[in-house]
Amino acid sequence: MAANSDARDGILTEFPFCAKAVSPDDDVDLTNNDGDAQPSTVYVGVAGNVAVIPAGNTTSVIFVGIPAGGIVPCKVTRVLVTGTTALSMVAVY
């Protein structure tokens, strides 16, 4: 199970429980070790652009200039190789 948030106001109610290195892929969704959860966020280790398909969407968006140590500011279904220049990313569940 992924980190929970209160559906009424989006408040985090427990800490994430898992982290997993991200290998950008244009065809494969991100999942935890159980294969069933989307990450709470994606941490960026080396600055760059991050192309994603946000949770609940079917089209991609590119977050430009995410700094080293930054996070993608939405839940993510997939990190795309096309358009991503950031490196050392970690999905946090």
N, C-alpha and C positions, 0 to 999 in steps of 0.2 A: 504494500500500500504506500502511496506517495505521501509527502508531507500534507497535512490537512489544513484547510483554512475554513473559517466560518463563512458559510455561504451568504450571510446577510451583509457582511462588511469586509470580507477579504482578509481578515486578520489571521496570521499564521498561528495555529494552535499546537503544533508540535514541530520539533526540528526535523529536517530531512534525515533520512536513514541510510542513504546509499549514494555513492559517487562512482562514476564510470567514465573513462576516457572516451572522447568523441572522435569518431572517424567520419568526417563529412561524406555524405552519400546522397546522390540525387534521387535514389529510389527506395531507400530503407529508412523506416521510422526509428526514432530513439525509443528504447525500452529499458527497464531496469533488469536486474539479473533474473527476475521471475518472468520477464517478457510481457508485463502487463501494465506498466505505468509510464506516464509521460513525466519528464523531469520538471521539477519546480522552476529551475532556471539552468542556464548554461554559463559557466565561468570561463573567462577568456584569459589565458596565460600570456600570450604574445599578441600585442595590439594589432588590429586590422578590422576589416569588414566581415560581418557574419550574415550570410544569407540563410534564412530560415523559412519554414512553413509554420506559422504560429498555430497553437492548439485551436481547433474549431474553424480553421480556415483551410482552403484548398489552393490558394495562390501564395507565392513567395513574397517576401519583403527582405530588403537588405538594410541592416543596421550598419551605418557607415562610421568608421573611426572608433570602435569600442576600444578603450584603453586597456593596457595590460593590467590585470587584476580586476577588470570590470565584469559586469554580467549583462546578458541579454535581458532586456526589461519586459519579458513576457514568457508565458509557458510555451514550450516549443515541441512540435511534433517531429520535425526533421531539420537537421542542419545540412544544407546543400553544399556540395563541392563547388558547383558553379556559382561564382560570385563571392565565395568565402576566401579571405586572405589571412585571417587571424589563425593562430596556431595554439597548440597546447590547451585545447578546450576540454572541459570536464562537465558532464551532465550531473546535476545534483538532484537526487530524488527524495 
